[in-house]
């Protein structure tokens, strides 16, 4: 009877679906006898690396870290559609935006494992902002819209009854139009509105209208002070050193789940979920890491500082939650000696025990195999389950 009861418990835990659905995991790998006790690891503070290329005086890829607007645990954002004489905002656009706003809220509350509360309010259709100039005058049909002028005019012409000054920031949306090709953009500056100052704004629309990922990416800049992880050199190519992992790297990619480093930096992964290894730790250590998409209290990452502003990170990715990828252990280096948009996160390998797995056909090829050596540290995948991985770290 006891064996049957245990199996029933496992089934009830693992059969739940949806993003970050697992609340508790009884993965046998998490109790493997080879796992190194925490007392033989370094204290977590040893892995809180700094950012050596702060933007505007704010460390955006390291510690200490704080929200740019709101707090790391809460955000109030108003969503305002904009209508122009040559680009009207239709009710059909509004219906699509309603769904996008709900998914945007769900995404961040899921990424934070419920530690962040997002209040996202789409203004009534009757309060769509009538812009004083046409879209053409704001360069909306080009690659780079005049975001400063758009946000200035939009907030001053918004209805005072919306009380925008009570929100941390706003998201501005332009109607769907395939000829409107500007990239979604953030305005991190405090802006005067018809009812008080607002902490910042994001702007999307046109070919990216009602795209919750585009909104969420730009909000990541204004709310959480997160950097662009893609590599803009040489422009105008947006290649990457991190494939399409993490929404701040690619809002159109197959793996928008935020990486473990971001969640650790934001306090959404807590100290007990980090396995920190330094030169003072045991030379060879073994670790269980639970899939990053699952909401539980198990370890989420192994980290090792490689020098000031540089950290080796090991995490478990699975094809669930918001990710549509093959199961693997993702090994990468956070390198804050590179600034935002300069590829500050570089994937080193996707570890798998699947011998038939081949690297993706991609401009930046991520090695695939059961082990990888990163700057003298050997990471070996020992075992995998549906819910997590057992990895061994050997320091040179």
N, C-alpha and C positions, 0 to 999 in steps of 0.2 A: 504493500500500500504506500509506503514512503517513497518508493521509486516512482510510482504513478503520480503522486502529489508533486514531486519535483518537476516532472515533465510537464504537468499542467501549468505550473508557475512559469516555466520557461516559455511555453506557448503563449500565455497571456501577455508576457512582456514583449516578445519578438514579433507577434502577428499584427501589432498596431501599425498603421500606415501614416503617410504624410510627412511633411518636413519636420525634422527633429522630434519624431514621435516617441522614441524610446525614453521612458522616464527612469527606468532602472534596468540594468543589464546584469545578467547572471552568467556571462560568458566564461566558460571554464578557463580560457586563456588568462583571464584577469586574476586567477588564483594559481597560476603556474609556479611551481617551486623554484624555478630558476630566476624569478624576478628579484632584483637587488633591493634590499630593504632601504627605506627612505633615509635611515640614519647613515648610510654609506654614500649618500649623495650630498651635493652642495646645497646651501640654503638658497631659497628661491631668489632672494635679493641679488645674488651673484649673477643672475641671468637678466636682470632689469637693465639692459644696455641703454646707453644714451643715444641721442640723435646728434651727429656732428655737422649736419647741414640744415639747421633750423630755418624755417621760412617765416619771414616777418617776426623773428624773435620767438616763434612757437616751435617747439620740438615736435615734429609731426610723425616720426617713425621710431620713436623711442620714449624713454622715461626721463623726467616726469611728463605725464600727459594729462590734458584736461580738455573738455569740450570747448569749442570756440563760441557757440551759443547754446543756451539751455544747459543741461548737465549730461554726464555720461549715462544717467539713468532716466532721463526724461527729455522730451521735446514736444513743443507746441508749434505746429506749422499750419498756416492757412494756404489753401490752393486757389489761385485766381486765374480763370481763363481771360484772355485778352482778345478783343475784337477790333479789327481795322477796317477802314472803308474798302480796301482792296483785298482783305483777307478776313471775312466774317467768321465768327465762331458759332457753329451750328449746334442745334440740340443733339444731333447724332455724335458730334465731337464730345459734348458734355457727358453723354451716356458712357462712352468709352473711357473717359477720364475718371468717372466714378469708380469703375472697376480697377483702374490703375492705382488710384489712391488707396483703396482697400488692400491691394496686394503689396504696395509700398510699406504700409503700416505693418502688415503681417511679416514681411521680410525682416525688418529690423527687430521686431519683437522676437522672431525666431532666432536670428543671429545672436541675440543677447541672452538666449535661453530664458527669456522672460524677465531678465534683469533691467530692461529698459522699457519704459512706457511711452508710446508715441501717440500723440493726439493730432490727427491729420484731418482738417476740416475743409471740405470743398464748399466754397461759397455758393449760395443759390444761383441758379441760372439767370435770375433777374438782376444779379449783381455782377455779371460779366463786365469787365472794365472796358469802356469805350476809349480807345487811344486817340490822342489829339492829332496824330499824324498817320499817314499811311505806312504800311509795312515796308514798302520800298525805301522810304526815307530812313528807316532804321537798319538798312542793309540786310533785311531778313532773307532775301533771296540769294545772298552770298554765303561763303563758308563761315565768315565770322560776323555775327550780328553785333550791333552797338549795345552791348548788354547794360552798360552804365546808363545810357539815355533811356532805354526801354524800362529799366527798373525804376528810374527816377520818375518818369512820366506815369507809369502804371500805378505806383503807390500814391502819388499825389492826386490822381484822378479816380482812385477807388472810393467807394462810398464810405463816408465817415462812420456810418452805422455799423460797419464791419469791425470797428475797434481793432485794427491791425496792430496797434501798439501793444496789445496784450499777448501777442504771439512772439515766439523766439525768432521766427523767420517766415518767409513766404516762398511758395513755388509758383512761378508764372508759366502759363501754358498757352501756346499758339495753336490754332486749328490745323488739322491734318491737311497737308498740301505737299505733294512730292516735289514740287519746284522750290520749296523752302528747304534749303540744304544746310543751314547753319548747324554747327555741332552744339549739343546741350552744354550749358556753361553755368558757372557759379559766380556770384558777386558776393564776396565775403565781407563787404563793407557795411557798416551801419547806414541805414537809409531812412530819410524822413518820409512818413506817410501822411495821409489825410487825418490820421488819428493817433499820432505818436511815432516814435522811431522804432524801426524793425532791425533786428540784428544782422540780417543778410538775406540773400535771395538766390534762387536758382531759376533758370529759364530753359525750357525745352519746347518742342513742337515741330510743326512741319512734317518732314519725313520721319521724325521720331515722336510724333504726337501720341499721347496716352501710353507711353512706354514707361512702365513703373521702374524698370531697371535704369533708364536714363535719369529719371528723377532721383532714385536712390543713390546712384553714383555721385551726382552733384551735391546732394544733401550730405553725403559722407565728407565732402570738403568743408561745407559751411558749418555743419553741426559738430562733427567729430574731429575736424582738422586733420583728415587723412590725406595722404599724398596720392598722386597718380603713380601707379606702379609700372605702367608701360614705358617703352623707350621711344622717344620722339626723335632720336638721331639716327640716320639723317632725316630731317623733315622732308615731305609731309607724311612719311610712312609711320604707322603706329604698330610696329613690330613689338615683340615682347621677349623678355628673358624668363617669363613666368608662365608661358603658354597662355591659357585663358583662365587660370585659377584666380579667384578673388574678384569681386565686383569692381574694386578700385583699379584693377588691371584691365578688365574687359567687361563692359556692360552688355555685350552681345555674345559672350562665350558660353561654353557648356558647363562651367564650374564656378558659379557666382557665390558659393558659400565663402564667407570671410575666412581667411587663413587664421590659424591658431595664434600667430604673433599679434595680429590686430585685436583679437578678442582678449588676449592677455593684457595688451597695452590699455585696452578700454575697461578692464576690470570685469569683463563678462566671462572670462575663464579665471578662476580663483587660484590662489597659491597652491592649494592641495592638489590641483590638477596639472601642475607643472613638475616635470622631473628634470632637475637642473644638474648638469655635469660640468665640472671644471677640471683644470689640471690637478687640483687637490683631491678630486674624487678617486675612487678605485679605478685602476687602469681599464678593467673590463666590467661593464655593467649591463644588465638585462632589464628591459622595460616593457610593460604592457601599455598600449595607447588605444583608447576607444575612438571610434569613428567621430570625426568632428561634427557631423550632422546630427548626432544623437544627443538628446538632452539628458544628461546624467551627471553624477558626481565623480566619475572615474577619471584617471589621467587622460589628458588630451594632447600632450606634446612632450617631447624631450628637447631640451635646449642646451646649447653650449656656447658661451661667449668666445669669439675668435679674435677679439681685440676691441679697441674702443669703437663703438658704433657698428660692430659687425657680430652677428649671431647665427649659429647653425641651428636650424629648427627641423624637427622630424614629427610628422603628423599623419594620421590615418584618414584617407579619403575613400568614400564609398559612393556608388551610383544611386543615391537617394537624397531626400531633402530637396535642395535646389540644384544639386549636382547631377549631371548626366554623363558620368565618366566611368571607366573601368576601375575596379577596386585596386588600390595600391597604397603603399607608404610613400608619401611625398616628402622629399628631402630638399631643403632650400636654404639659402643664405640671405638674411636680411642685411643689407649693406648700406648704411646711412651715409657713407662717404659719397654716395651718389644721391643727387637731389631728386625732387619730384619730377617725374617725366623723363628720368634718365636711367630707368631700369633698376631701381634700388632693391629689388628682390629677384634673385636668380635661382631658378630650379636647377637642382643638381642631379636628380634621378627620381623615377617612379619605380619603387621596389615592388616586385611581385614574384610569387612562386610559380606562376603560369609560364612555362617554358616556351609556349607558342606565341606569347605576347611580343609584339614588335613595336618599335618606336613610331610615334605618329609622323605622318608626312607634314612637316611644319618647318618654317624658316628657322626656328630655333628648336633643334632636336633635343628632347630630354632623354637621356639614356635610360634604358629599361633593363632590369636584371634583379638578382637577389641580393646584391651588395654594391656599395659604392664607397670610395675613399674621398673624403673632402678635407683637404689641407691637413693630412696626417691622421685624420679620425676615420676609422672604418666602421660603417654602419651595415649590419647584416640583418636581413629579415629571416627570422627563425620559424615562425608559424603565423598563419592567418586564419581568421574565422569570418563569418558574416558581419561581425560586430566590432572587430578590432584586430590588432596585430601585436606580435611579440618581436621586439627588435633587440639586437645586441650592439653595444657601442664600445669600441676598443680604441683607446687613445694611444697614439704613437709615442 
